[in-house]
Amino acid sequence: MKEYTRQQLALRNGQDREEVWVAFKGDIYDVSSSRLWKDGKHYEHWSGQDLTLELTDAPHTNQVFKKFQKVGKLI
C-alpha cells in the first residue's frame, strides 16, 4: 500500500485537489463519495488530516471507515 506524508495528505482536502481523504489510526481513507464530507468538511472535522484523536468523541464507531476505500498509509 502506498505511503503518504502528512503534507501529502493535507493536499487531499477537497479544495486543493478533488480528493477528500482522512487518516485514522495510520490508514488513509478516501471519503470523497460521502455527501457528509462535501467540500472537505464534516461537522467540525476537516479532511486532509489525521482524525485519530478527534474521533474519540464521535457519535459513531470506528466501523464507519469500512464504507470507504483505504488508499494508503500515513507515515
mmJSON file of the N, C-alpha and C atoms, coordinates in Angstrom:
{"data_MODEL":{"atom_site":{
"group_PDB":["ATOM","ATOM","ATOM","ATOM","ATOM","ATOM","ATOM","ATOM","ATOM","ATOM","ATOM","ATOM","ATOM","ATOM","ATOM","ATOM","ATOM","ATOM","ATOM","ATOM","ATOM","ATOM","ATOM","ATOM","ATOM","ATOM","ATOM","ATOM","ATOM","ATOM","ATOM","ATOM","ATOM","ATOM","ATOM","ATOM","ATOM","ATOM","ATOM","ATOM","ATOM","ATOM","ATOM","ATOM","ATOM","ATOM","ATOM","ATOM","ATOM","ATOM","ATOM","ATOM","ATOM","ATOM","ATOM","ATOM","ATOM","ATOM","ATOM","ATOM","ATOM","ATOM","ATOM","ATOM","ATOM","ATOM","ATOM","ATOM","ATOM","ATOM","ATOM","ATOM","ATOM","ATOM","ATOM","ATOM","ATOM","ATOM","ATOM","ATOM","ATOM","ATOM","ATOM","ATOM","ATOM","ATOM","ATOM","ATOM","ATOM","ATOM","ATOM","ATOM","ATOM","ATOM","ATOM","ATOM","ATOM","ATOM","ATOM","ATOM","ATOM","ATOM","ATOM","ATOM","ATOM","ATOM","ATOM","ATOM","ATOM","ATOM","ATOM","ATOM","ATOM","ATOM","ATOM","ATOM","ATOM","ATOM","ATOM","ATOM","ATOM","ATOM","ATOM","ATOM","ATOM","ATOM","ATOM","ATOM","ATOM","ATOM","ATOM","ATOM","ATOM","ATOM","ATOM","ATOM","ATOM","ATOM","ATOM","ATOM","ATOM","ATOM","ATOM","ATOM","ATOM","ATOM","ATOM","ATOM","ATOM","ATOM","ATOM","ATOM","ATOM","ATOM","ATOM","ATOM","ATOM","ATOM","ATOM","ATOM","ATOM","ATOM","ATOM","ATOM","ATOM","ATOM","ATOM","ATOM","ATOM","ATOM","ATOM","ATOM","ATOM","ATOM","ATOM","ATOM","ATOM","ATOM","ATOM","ATOM","ATOM","ATOM","ATOM","ATOM","ATOM","ATOM","ATOM","ATOM","ATOM","ATOM","ATOM","ATOM","ATOM","ATOM","ATOM","ATOM","ATOM","ATOM","ATOM","ATOM","ATOM","ATOM","ATOM","ATOM","ATOM","ATOM","ATOM","ATOM","ATOM","ATOM","ATOM","ATOM","ATOM","ATOM","ATOM","ATOM","ATOM","ATOM","ATOM","ATOM","ATOM","ATOM","ATOM","ATOM","ATOM"],
"id":[1,2,3,4,5,6,7,8,9,10,11,12,13,14,15,16,17,18,19,20,21,22,23,24,25,26,27,28,29,30,31,32,33,34,35,36,37,38,39,40,41,42,43,44,45,46,47,48,49,50,51,52,53,54,55,56,57,58,59,60,61,62,63,64,65,66,67,68,69,70,71,72,73,74,75,76,77,78,79,80,81,82,83,84,85,86,87,88,89,90,91,92,93,94,95,96,97,98,99,100,101,102,103,104,105,106,107,108,109,110,111,112,113,114,115,116,117,118,119,120,121,122,123,124,125,126,127,128,129,130,131,132,133,134,135,136,137,138,139,140,141,142,143,144,145,146,147,148,149,150,151,152,153,154,155,156,157,158,159,160,161,162,163,164,165,166,167,168,169,170,171,172,173,174,175,176,177,178,179,180,181,182,183,184,185,186,187,188,189,190,191,192,193,194,195,196,197,198,199,200,201,202,203,204,205,206,207,208,209,210,211,212,213,214,215,216,217,218,219,220,221,222,223,224,225],
"type_symbol":["N","C","C","N","C","C","N","C","C","N","C","C","N","C","C","N","C","C","N","C","C","N","C","C","N","C","C","N","C","C","N","C","C","N","C","C","N","C","C","N","C","C","N","C","C","N","C","C","N","C","C","N","C","C","N","C","C","N","C","C","N","C","C","N","C","C","N","C","C","N","C","C","N","C","C","N","C","C","N","C","C","N","C","C","N","C","C","N","C","C","N","C","C","N","C","C","N","C","C","N","C","C","N","C","C","N","C","C","N","C","C","N","C","C","N","C","C","N","C","C","N","C","C","N","C","C","N","C","C","N","C","C","N","C","C","N","C","C","N","C","C","N","C","C","N","C","C","N","C","C","N","C","C","N","C","C","N","C","C","N","C","C","N","C","C","N","C","C","N","C","C","N","C","C","N","C","C","N","C","C","N","C","C","N","C","C","N","C","C","N","C","C","N","C","C","N","C","C","N","C","C","N","C","C","N","C","C","N","C","C","N","C","C","N","C","C","N","C","C","N","C","C","N","C","C"],
"label_atom_id":["N","CA","C","N","CA","C","N","CA","C","N","CA","C","N","CA","C","N","CA","C","N","CA","C","N","CA","C","N","CA","C","N","CA","C","N","CA","C","N","CA","C","N","CA","C","N","CA","C","N","CA","C","N","CA","C","N","CA","C","N","CA","C","N","CA","C","N","CA","C","N","CA","C","N","CA","C","N","CA","C","N","CA","C","N","CA","C","N","CA","C","N","CA","C","N","CA","C","N","CA","C","N","CA","C","N","CA","C","N","CA","C","N","CA","C","N","CA","C","N","CA","C","N","CA","C","N","CA","C","N","CA","C","N","CA","C","N","CA","C","N","CA","C","N","CA","C","N","CA","C","N","CA","C","N","CA","C","N","CA","C","N","CA","C","N","CA","C","N","CA","C","N","CA","C","N","CA","C","N","CA","C","N","CA","C","N","CA","C","N","CA","C","N","CA","C","N","CA","C","N","CA","C","N","CA","C","N","CA","C","N","CA","C","N","CA","C","N","CA","C","N","CA","C","N","CA","C","N","CA","C","N","CA","C","N","CA","C","N","CA","C","N","CA","C","N","CA","C","N","CA","C","N","CA","C","N","CA","C","N","CA","C"],
"label_alt_id":[null,null,null,null,null,null,null,null,null,null,null,null,null,null,null,null,null,null,null,null,null,null,null,null,null,null,null,null,null,null,null,null,null,null,null,null,null,null,null,null,null,null,null,null,null,null,null,null,null,null,null,null,null,null,null,null,null,null,null,null,null,null,null,null,null,null,null,null,null,null,null,null,null,null,null,null,null,null,null,null,null,null,null,null,null,null,null,null,null,null,null,null,null,null,null,null,null,null,null,null,null,null,null,null,null,null,null,null,null,null,null,null,null,null,null,null,null,null,null,null,null,null,null,null,null,null,null,null,null,null,null,null,null,null,null,null,null,null,null,null,null,null,null,null,null,null,null,null,null,null,null,null,null,null,null,null,null,null,null,null,null,null,null,null,null,null,null,null,null,null,null,null,null,null,null,null,null,null,null,null,null,null,null,null,null,null,null,null,null,null,null,null,null,null,null,null,null,null,null,null,null,null,null,null,null,null,null,null,null,null,null,null,null,null,null,null,null,null,null,null,null,null,null,null,null],
"label_comp_id":["MET","MET","MET","LYS","LYS","LYS","GLU","GLU","GLU","TYR","TYR","TYR","THR","THR","THR","ARG","ARG","ARG","GLN","GLN","GLN","GLN","GLN","GLN","LEU","LEU","LEU","ALA","ALA","ALA","LEU","LEU","LEU","ARG","ARG","ARG","ASN","ASN","ASN","GLY","GLY","GLY","GLN","GLN","GLN","ASP","ASP","ASP","ARG","ARG","ARG","GLU","GLU","GLU","GLU","GLU","GLU","VAL","VAL","VAL","TRP","TRP","TRP","VAL","VAL","VAL","ALA","ALA","ALA","PHE","PHE","PHE","LYS","LYS","LYS","GLY","GLY","GLY","ASP","ASP","ASP","ILE","ILE","ILE","TYR","TYR","TYR","ASP","ASP","ASP","VAL","VAL","VAL","SER","SER","SER","SER","SER","SER","SER","SER","SER","ARG","ARG","ARG","LEU","LEU","LEU","TRP","TRP","TRP","LYS","LYS","LYS","ASP","ASP","ASP","GLY","GLY","GLY","LYS","LYS","LYS","HIS","HIS","HIS","TYR","TYR","TYR","GLU","GLU","GLU","HIS","HIS","HIS","TRP","TRP","TRP","SER","SER","SER","GLY","GLY","GLY","GLN","GLN","GLN","ASP","ASP","ASP","LEU","LEU","LEU","THR","THR","THR","LEU","LEU","LEU","GLU","GLU","GLU","LEU","LEU","LEU","THR","THR","THR","ASP","ASP","ASP","ALA","ALA","ALA","PRO","PRO","PRO","HIS","HIS","HIS","THR","THR","THR","ASN","ASN","ASN","GLN","GLN","GLN","VAL","VAL","VAL","PHE","PHE","PHE","LYS","LYS","LYS","LYS","LYS","LYS","PHE","PHE","PHE","GLN","GLN","GLN","LYS","LYS","LYS","VAL","VAL","VAL","GLY","GLY","GLY","LYS","LYS","LYS","LEU","LEU","LEU","ILE","ILE","ILE"],
"label_asym_id":["A","A","A","A","A","A","A","A","A","A","A","A","A","A","A","A","A","A","A","A","A","A","A","A","A","A","A","A","A","A","A","A","A","A","A","A","A","A","A","A","A","A","A","A","A","A","A","A","A","A","A","A","A","A","A","A","A","A","A","A","A","A","A","A","A","A","A","A","A","A","A","A","A","A","A","A","A","A","A","A","A","A","A","A","A","A","A","A","A","A","A","A","A","A","A","A","A","A","A","A","A","A","A","A","A","A","A","A","A","A","A","A","A","A","A","A","A","A","A","A","A","A","A","A","A","A","A","A","A","A","A","A","A","A","A","A","A","A","A","A","A","A","A","A","A","A","A","A","A","A","A","A","A","A","A","A","A","A","A","A","A","A","A","A","A","A","A","A","A","A","A","A","A","A","A","A","A","A","A","A","A","A","A","A","A","A","A","A","A","A","A","A","A","A","A","A","A","A","A","A","A","A","A","A","A","A","A","A","A","A","A","A","A","A","A","A","A","A","A","A","A","A","A","A","A"],
"label_entity_id":["1","1","1","1","1","1","1","1","1","1","1","1","1","1","1","1","1","1","1","1","1","1","1","1","1","1","1","1","1","1","1","1","1","1","1","1","1","1","1","1","1","1","1","1","1","1","1","1","1","1","1","1","1","1","1","1","1","1","1","1","1","1","1","1","1","1","1","1","1","1","1","1","1","1","1","1","1","1","1","1","1","1","1","1","1","1","1","1","1","1","1","1","1","1","1","1","1","1","1","1","1","1","1","1","1","1","1","1","1","1","1","1","1","1","1","1","1","1","1","1","1","1","1","1","1","1","1","1","1","1","1","1","1","1","1","1","1","1","1","1","1","1","1","1","1","1","1","1","1","1","1","1","1","1","1","1","1","1","1","1","1","1","1","1","1","1","1","1","1","1","1","1","1","1","1","1","1","1","1","1","1","1","1","1","1","1","1","1","1","1","1","1","1","1","1","1","1","1","1","1","1","1","1","1","1","1","1","1","1","1","1","1","1","1","1","1","1","1","1","1","1","1","1","1","1"],
"label_seq_id":[1,1,1,2,2,2,3,3,3,4,4,4,5,5,5,6,6,6,7,7,7,8,8,8,9,9,9,10,10,10,11,11,11,12,12,12,13,13,13,14,14,14,15,15,15,16,16,16,17,17,17,18,18,18,19,19,19,20,20,20,21,21,21,22,22,22,23,23,23,24,24,24,25,25,25,26,26,26,27,27,27,28,28,28,29,29,29,30,30,30,31,31,31,32,32,32,33,33,33,34,34,34,35,35,35,36,36,36,37,37,37,38,38,38,39,39,39,40,40,40,41,41,41,42,42,42,43,43,43,44,44,44,45,45,45,46,46,46,47,47,47,48,48,48,49,49,49,50,50,50,51,51,51,52,52,52,53,53,53,54,54,54,55,55,55,56,56,56,57,57,57,58,58,58,59,59,59,60,60,60,61,61,61,62,62,62,63,63,63,64,64,64,65,65,65,66,66,66,67,67,67,68,68,68,69,69,69,70,70,70,71,71,71,72,72,72,73,73,73,74,74,74,75,75,75],
"pdbx_PDB_ins_code":[null,null,null,null,null,null,null,null,null,null,null,null,null,null,null,null,null,null,null,null,null,null,null,null,null,null,null,null,null,null,null,null,null,null,null,null,null,null,null,null,null,null,null,null,null,null,null,null,null,null,null,null,null,null,null,null,null,null,null,null,null,null,null,null,null,null,null,null,null,null,null,null,null,null,null,null,null,null,null,null,null,null,null,null,null,null,null,null,null,null,null,null,null,null,null,null,null,null,null,null,null,null,null,null,null,null,null,null,null,null,null,null,null,null,null,null,null,null,null,null,null,null,null,null,null,null,null,null,null,null,null,null,null,null,null,null,null,null,null,null,null,null,null,null,null,null,null,null,null,null,null,null,null,null,null,null,null,null,null,null,null,null,null,null,null,null,null,null,null,null,null,null,null,null,null,null,null,null,null,null,null,null,null,null,null,null,null,null,null,null,null,null,null,null,null,null,null,null,null,null,null,null,null,null,null,null,null,null,null,null,null,null,null,null,null,null,null,null,null,null,null,null,null,null,null],
"Cartn_x":[0.852,0.0,0.899,0.522,1.313,1.335,2.47,2.624,2.59,1.977,1.846,2.292,2.906,3.273,2.057,2.155,1.087,0.907,2.004,1.929,1.176,1.428,0.715,-0.76,-1.052,-2.439,-3.16,-2.486,-3.095,-3.596,-2.984,-3.419,-4.732,-5.091,-6.334,-7.463,-7.74,-8.703,-9.99,-10.153,-11.361,-11.323,-10.265,-10.154,-8.901,-7.765,-6.541,-6.552,-7.18,-7.39,-8.79,-9.278,-10.636,-10.765,-9.672,-9.746,-10.056,-10.884,-11.198,-10.775,-9.621,-9.049,-8.911,-9.013,-8.736,-7.928,-7.158,-6.396,-7.016,-6.946,-7.42,-6.578,-5.927,-5.074,-4.062,-3.433,-2.366,-2.806,-4.104,-4.627,-5.272,-5.196,-5.803,-6.981,-8.107,-9.345,-9.806,-10.366,-10.952,-12.433,-12.815,-14.209,-14.911,-14.327,-14.861,-16.307,-16.69,-18.035,-19.109,-18.709,-19.678,-20.26,-21.575,-22.221,-21.933,-21.574,-21.278,-19.914,-19.087,-17.768,-17.716,-18.857,-18.911,-18.019,-17.245,-16.317,-15.22,-14.997,-13.881,-14.119,-15.36,-15.665,-16.825,-16.715,-17.77,-17.952,-19.029,-19.246,-18.023,-17.347,-16.183,-14.866,-14.931,-13.735,-13.389,-12.095,-11.606,-10.862,-11.036,-10.312,-8.872,-8.079,-6.672,-5.832,-6.381,-5.624,-5.918,-5.132,-5.293,-6.372,-7.45,-8.572,-8.587,-7.523,-7.494,-7.898,-7.295,-7.611,-8.975,-9.349,-10.626,-11.825,-11.682,-12.838,-13.154,-12.406,-12.728,-14.081,-14.513,-15.796,-16.902,-16.637,-17.617,-18.811,-19.99,-21.18,-21.257,-20.318,-20.297,-19.043,-18.992,-17.824,-16.809,-15.668,-14.618,-15.068,-16.12,-16.626,-17.071,-17.287,-17.721,-16.722,-15.445,-14.428,-14.529,-15.268,-15.449,-16.194,-16.904,-17.657,-16.755,-15.524,-14.654,-13.417,-12.902,-11.714,-10.47,-9.662,-8.37,-7.401,-6.769,-5.911,-4.442,-4.104,-2.696,-2.464,-1.183,-0.728,-0.125,-0.356,0.221,1.59,2.61,3.955,4.394],
"Cartn_y":[-1.176,0.0,1.241,2.221,3.438,4.2,4.85,5.635,7.124,7.9,9.342,10.06,11.206,12.046,12.889,13.539,14.445,15.598,16.045,17.125,16.678,15.448,14.917,14.709,14.231,14.056,15.402,16.427,17.75,18.303,17.888,18.354,17.715,16.603,15.897,16.374,17.66,18.275,18.716,18.323,18.694,20.097,20.826,22.192,22.359,21.887,21.957,20.927,19.81,18.747,18.206,17.448,16.907,15.823,15.11,14.025,14.57,13.811,14.135,12.919,13.039,11.931,12.299,11.288,11.448,10.244,10.45,9.351,8.986,7.691,7.191,5.98,6.074,5.001,4.497,5.438,5.103,4.753,4.571,4.276,5.526,5.658,6.795,6.294,6.993,6.608,7.721,7.308,8.244,8.39,9.554,9.802,10.714,10.839,11.721,11.405,10.149,9.746,10.068,10.465,10.729,12.131,12.215,13.533,14.291,13.566,14.2,14.884,14.605,15.236,16.233,16.723,17.686,18.886,19.303,20.433,20.193,18.935,18.624,18.865,19.069,19.308,18.426,17.886,17.062,17.528,18.249,18.916,19.769,19.55,20.377,19.745,18.683,17.977,18.375,18.544,18.909,17.725,17.538,16.472,16.889,15.931,16.197,16.114,15.478,15.376,14.06,13.816,12.623,12.908,12.147,12.367,11.398,10.661,9.638,10.195,11.263,11.818,12.502,13.134,13.845,12.906,11.693,10.805,10.053,10.304,9.653,10.133,11.325,11.888,11.721,11.01,10.878,10.028,10.331,9.559,8.196,7.91,6.623,5.855,4.604,3.776,3.839,3.217,3.152,2.357,1.602,0.783,1.622,2.906,3.788,3.779,3.513,3.523,2.312,1.291,0.129,0.5,1.621,2.084,2.684,3.015,3.773,2.982,3.333,2.669,3.154,2.219,2.545,2.786,3.971,4.342,4.413,4.294,4.357,4.297,4.491,4.503,5.874,6.376,7.636,7.371,8.075,7.892,9.154],
"Cartn_z":[0.0,0.0,0.0,-0.78,-0.914,0.412,0.687,1.909,1.568,2.449,2.267,3.537,3.361,4.492,4.901,6.033,6.476,5.483,4.879,3.897,2.644,2.2,1.034,1.349,2.534,2.951,2.989,3.477,3.603,2.27,1.167,-0.155,-0.597,0.026,-0.344,0.566,0.502,1.398,0.709,-0.544,-1.282,-1.848,-1.576,-2.079,-2.932,-2.435,-3.226,-4.349,-4.083,-5.071,-4.879,-5.854,-5.754,-4.697,-4.418,-3.446,-2.058,-1.335,0.053,0.868,1.525,2.274,3.739,4.592,6.013,6.48,7.529,8.117,9.458,9.764,11.053,11.429,12.572,13.092,12.065,11.355,10.418,9.012,8.812,7.478,6.891,5.564,4.873,4.057,4.201,3.53,2.595,1.456,0.505,0.847,1.367,1.748,0.741,-0.447,-1.49,-1.857,-1.779,-2.193,-1.159,0.02,1.087,0.976,0.977,0.959,2.246,3.301,4.585,4.609,3.622,3.52,2.372,1.944,0.845,1.167,0.207,0.338,1.377,1.76,2.646,4.118,4.519,5.931,6.368,7.566,8.148,9.59,9.816,11.105,11.42,12.535,12.866,12.417,11.642,11.194,9.76,9.512,8.183,7.574,6.285,5.592,5.371,4.89,4.647,5.903,6.937,8.184,8.907,9.933,10.772,11.813,11.787,12.691,13.873,14.076,15.124,16.482,16.911,18.233,18.267,17.176,17.124,17.202,16.717,16.623,17.914,18.966,20.238,20.763,20.356,20.793,19.752,18.674,17.587,18.025,17.497,17.851,17.157,16.265,15.566,15.957,15.617,15.935,14.799,15.015,14.0,12.786,12.905,11.805,10.618,10.828,9.742,8.588,8.884,7.823,6.903,7.278,6.396,5.124,5.137,3.973,2.896,3.269,2.374,1.965,0.804,0.274,1.024,1.447,2.048,0.899,0.893,-0.231,0.12,1.39,1.747,3.241,3.576,4.968,5.243,6.445,6.868,7.493,6.992,7.57,8.287],
"occupancy":[1.0,1.0,1.0,1.0,1.0,1.0,1.0,1.0,1.0,1.0,1.0,1.0,1.0,1.0,1.0,1.0,1.0,1.0,1.0,1.0,1.0,1.0,1.0,1.0,1.0,1.0,1.0,1.0,1.0,1.0,1.0,1.0,1.0,1.0,1.0,1.0,1.0,1.0,1.0,1.0,1.0,1.0,1.0,1.0,1.0,1.0,1.0,1.0,1.0,1.0,1.0,1.0,1.0,1.0,1.0,1.0,1.0,1.0,1.0,1.0,1.0,1.0,1.0,1.0,1.0,1.0,1.0,1.0,1.0,1.0,1.0,1.0,1.0,1.0,1.0,1.0,1.0,1.0,1.0,1.0,1.0,1.0,1.0,1.0,1.0,1.0,1.0,1.0,1.0,1.0,1.0,1.0,1.0,1.0,1.0,1.0,1.0,1.0,1.0,1.0,1.0,1.0,1.0,1.0,1.0,1.0,1.0,1.0,1.0,1.0,1.0,1.0,1.0,1.0,1.0,1.0,1.0,1.0,1.0,1.0,1.0,1.0,1.0,1.0,1.0,1.0,1.0,1.0,1.0,1.0,1.0,1.0,1.0,1.0,1.0,1.0,1.0,1.0,1.0,1.0,1.0,1.0,1.0,1.0,1.0,1.0,1.0,1.0,1.0,1.0,1.0,1.0,1.0,1.0,1.0,1.0,1.0,1.0,1.0,1.0,1.0,1.0,1.0,1.0,1.0,1.0,1.0,1.0,1.0,1.0,1.0,1.0,1.0,1.0,1.0,1.0,1.0,1.0,1.0,1.0,1.0,1.0,1.0,1.0,1.0,1.0,1.0,1.0,1.0,1.0,1.0,1.0,1.0,1.0,1.0,1.0,1.0,1.0,1.0,1.0,1.0,1.0,1.0,1.0,1.0,1.0,1.0,1.0,1.0,1.0,1.0,1.0,1.0,1.0,1.0,1.0,1.0,1.0,1.0,1.0,1.0,1.0,1.0,1.0,1.0],
"B_iso_or_equiv":[0.0,0.0,0.0,0.0,0.0,0.0,0.0,0.0,0.0,0.0,0.0,0.0,0.0,0.0,0.0,0.0,0.0,0.0,0.0,0.0,0.0,0.0,0.0,0.0,0.0,0.0,0.0,0.0,0.0,0.0,0.0,0.0,0.0,0.0,0.0,0.0,0.0,0.0,0.0,0.0,0.0,0.0,0.0,0.0,0.0,0.0,0.0,0.0,0.0,0.0,0.0,0.0,0.0,0.0,0.0,0.0,0.0,0.0,0.0,0.0,0.0,0.0,0.0,0.0,0.0,0.0,0.0,0.0,0.0,0.0,0.0,0.0,0.0,0.0,0.0,0.0,0.0,0.0,0.0,0.0,0.0,0.0,0.0,0.0,0.0,0.0,0.0,0.0,0.0,0.0,0.0,0.0,0.0,0.0,0.0,0.0,0.0,0.0,0.0,0.0,0.0,0.0,0.0,0.0,0.0,0.0,0.0,0.0,0.0,0.0,0.0,0.0,0.0,0.0,0.0,0.0,0.0,0.0,0.0,0.0,0.0,0.0,0.0,0.0,0.0,0.0,0.0,0.0,0.0,0.0,0.0,0.0,0.0,0.0,0.0,0.0,0.0,0.0,0.0,0.0,0.0,0.0,0.0,0.0,0.0,0.0,0.0,0.0,0.0,0.0,0.0,0.0,0.0,0.0,0.0,0.0,0.0,0.0,0.0,0.0,0.0,0.0,0.0,0.0,0.0,0.0,0.0,0.0,0.0,0.0,0.0,0.0,0.0,0.0,0.0,0.0,0.0,0.0,0.0,0.0,0.0,0.0,0.0,0.0,0.0,0.0,0.0,0.0,0.0,0.0,0.0,0.0,0.0,0.0,0.0,0.0,0.0,0.0,0.0,0.0,0.0,0.0,0.0,0.0,0.0,0.0,0.0,0.0,0.0,0.0,0.0,0.0,0.0,0.0,0.0,0.0,0.0,0.0,0.0,0.0,0.0,0.0,0.0,0.0,0.0],
"pdbx_formal_charge":[null,null,null,null,null,null,null,null,null,null,null,null,null,null,null,null,null,null,null,null,null,null,null,null,null,null,null,null,null,null,null,null,null,null,null,null,null,null,null,null,null,null,null,null,null,null,null,null,null,null,null,null,null,null,null,null,null,null,null,null,null,null,null,null,null,null,null,null,null,null,null,null,null,null,null,null,null,null,null,null,null,null,null,null,null,null,null,null,null,null,null,null,null,null,null,null,null,null,null,null,null,null,null,null,null,null,null,null,null,null,null,null,null,null,null,null,null,null,null,null,null,null,null,null,null,null,null,null,null,null,null,null,null,null,null,null,null,null,null,null,null,null,null,null,null,null,null,null,null,null,null,null,null,null,null,null,null,null,null,null,null,null,null,null,null,null,null,null,null,null,null,null,null,null,null,null,null,null,null,null,null,null,null,null,null,null,null,null,null,null,null,null,null,null,null,null,null,null,null,null,null,null,null,null,null,null,null,null,null,null,null,null,null,null,null,null,null,null,null,null,null,null,null,null,null],
"auth_seq_id":[1,1,1,2,2,2,3,3,3,4,4,4,5,5,5,6,6,6,7,7,7,8,8,8,9,9,9,10,10,10,11,11,11,12,12,12,13,13,13,14,14,14,15,15,15,16,16,16,17,17,17,18,18,18,19,19,19,20,20,20,21,21,21,22,22,22,23,23,23,24,24,24,25,25,25,26,26,26,27,27,27,28,28,28,29,29,29,30,30,30,31,31,31,32,32,32,33,33,33,34,34,34,35,35,35,36,36,36,37,37,37,38,38,38,39,39,39,40,40,40,41,41,41,42,42,42,43,43,43,44,44,44,45,45,45,46,46,46,47,47,47,48,48,48,49,49,49,50,50,50,51,51,51,52,52,52,53,53,53,54,54,54,55,55,55,56,56,56,57,57,57,58,58,58,59,59,59,60,60,60,61,61,61,62,62,62,63,63,63,64,64,64,65,65,65,66,66,66,67,67,67,68,68,68,69,69,69,70,70,70,71,71,71,72,72,72,73,73,73,74,74,74,75,75,75],
"auth_comp_id":["MET","MET","MET","LYS","LYS","LYS","GLU","GLU","GLU","TYR","TYR","TYR","THR","THR","THR","ARG","ARG","ARG","GLN","GLN","GLN","GLN","GLN","GLN","LEU","LEU","LEU","ALA","ALA","ALA","LEU","LEU","LEU","ARG","ARG","ARG","ASN","ASN","ASN","GLY","GLY","GLY","GLN","GLN","GLN","ASP","ASP","ASP","ARG","ARG","ARG","GLU","GLU","GLU","GLU","GLU","GLU","VAL","VAL","VAL","TRP","TRP","TRP","VAL","VAL","VAL","ALA","ALA","ALA","PHE","PHE","PHE","LYS","LYS","LYS","GLY","GLY","GLY","ASP","ASP","ASP","ILE","ILE","ILE","TYR","TYR","TYR","ASP","ASP","ASP","VAL","VAL","VAL","SER","SER","SER","SER","SER","SER","SER","SER","SER","ARG","ARG","ARG","LEU","LEU","LEU","TRP","TRP","TRP","LYS","LYS","LYS","ASP","ASP","ASP","GLY","GLY","GLY","LYS","LYS","LYS","HIS","HIS","HIS","TYR","TYR","TYR","GLU","GLU","GLU","HIS","HIS","HIS","TRP","TRP","TRP","SER","SER","SER","GLY","GLY","GLY","GLN","GLN","GLN","ASP","ASP","ASP","LEU","LEU","LEU","THR","THR","THR","LEU","LEU","LEU","GLU","GLU","GLU","LEU","LEU","LEU","THR","THR","THR","ASP","ASP","ASP","ALA","ALA","ALA","PRO","PRO","PRO","HIS","HIS","HIS","THR","THR","THR","ASN","ASN","ASN","GLN","GLN","GLN","VAL","VAL","VAL","PHE","PHE","PHE","LYS","LYS","LYS","LYS","LYS","LYS","PHE","PHE","PHE","GLN","GLN","GLN","LYS","LYS","LYS","VAL","VAL","VAL","GLY","GLY","GLY","LYS","LYS","LYS","LEU","LEU","LEU","ILE","ILE","ILE"],
"auth_asym_id":["A","A","A","A","A","A","A","A","A","A","A","A","A","A","A","A","A","A","A","A","A","A","A","A","A","A","A","A","A","A","A","A","A","A","A","A","A","A","A","A","A","A","A","A","A","A","A","A","A","A","A","A","A","A","A","A","A","A","A","A","A","A","A","A","A","A","A","A","A","A","A","A","A","A","A","A","A","A","A","A","A","A","A","A","A","A","A","A","A","A","A","A","A","A","A","A","A","A","A","A","A","A","A","A","A","A","A","A","A","A","A","A","A","A","A","A","A","A","A","A","A","A","A","A","A","A","A","A","A","A","A","A","A","A","A","A","A","A","A","A","A","A","A","A","A","A","A","A","A","A","A","A","A","A","A","A","A","A","A","A","A","A","A","A","A","A","A","A","A","A","A","A","A","A","A","A","A","A","A","A","A","A","A","A","A","A","A","A","A","A","A","A","A","A","A","A","A","A","A","A","A","A","A","A","A","A","A","A","A","A","A","A","A","A","A","A","A","A","A","A","A","A","A","A","A"],
"auth_atom_id":["N","CA","C","N","CA","C","N","CA","C","N","CA","C","N","CA","C","N","CA","C","N","CA","C","N","CA","C","N","CA","C","N","CA","C","N","CA","C","N","CA","C","N","CA","C","N","CA","C","N","CA","C","N","CA","C","N","CA","C","N","CA","C","N","CA","C","N","CA","C","N","CA","C","N","CA","C","N","CA","C","N","CA","C","N","CA","C","N","CA","C","N","CA","C","N","CA","C","N","CA","C","N","CA","C","N","CA","C","N","CA","C","N","CA","C","N","CA","C","N","CA","C","N","CA","C","N","CA","C","N","CA","C","N","CA","C","N","CA","C","N","CA","C","N","CA","C","N","CA","C","N","CA","C","N","CA","C","N","CA","C","N","CA","C","N","CA","C","N","CA","C","N","CA","C","N","CA","C","N","CA","C","N","CA","C","N","CA","C","N","CA","C","N","CA","C","N","CA","C","N","CA","C","N","CA","C","N","CA","C","N","CA","C","N","CA","C","N","CA","C","N","CA","C","N","CA","C","N","CA","C","N","CA","C","N","CA","C","N","CA","C","N","CA","C","N","CA","C","N","CA","C","N","CA","C","N","CA","C","N","CA","C"],
"pdbx_PDB_model_num":[1,1,1,1,1,1,1,1,1,1,1,1,1,1,1,1,1,1,1,1,1,1,1,1,1,1,1,1,1,1,1,1,1,1,1,1,1,1,1,1,1,1,1,1,1,1,1,1,1,1,1,1,1,1,1,1,1,1,1,1,1,1,1,1,1,1,1,1,1,1,1,1,1,1,1,1,1,1,1,1,1,1,1,1,1,1,1,1,1,1,1,1,1,1,1,1,1,1,1,1,1,1,1,1,1,1,1,1,1,1,1,1,1,1,1,1,1,1,1,1,1,1,1,1,1,1,1,1,1,1,1,1,1,1,1,1,1,1,1,1,1,1,1,1,1,1,1,1,1,1,1,1,1,1,1,1,1,1,1,1,1,1,1,1,1,1,1,1,1,1,1,1,1,1,1,1,1,1,1,1,1,1,1,1,1,1,1,1,1,1,1,1,1,1,1,1,1,1,1,1,1,1,1,1,1,1,1,1,1,1,1,1,1,1,1,1,1,1,1,1,1,1,1,1,1]
}}}
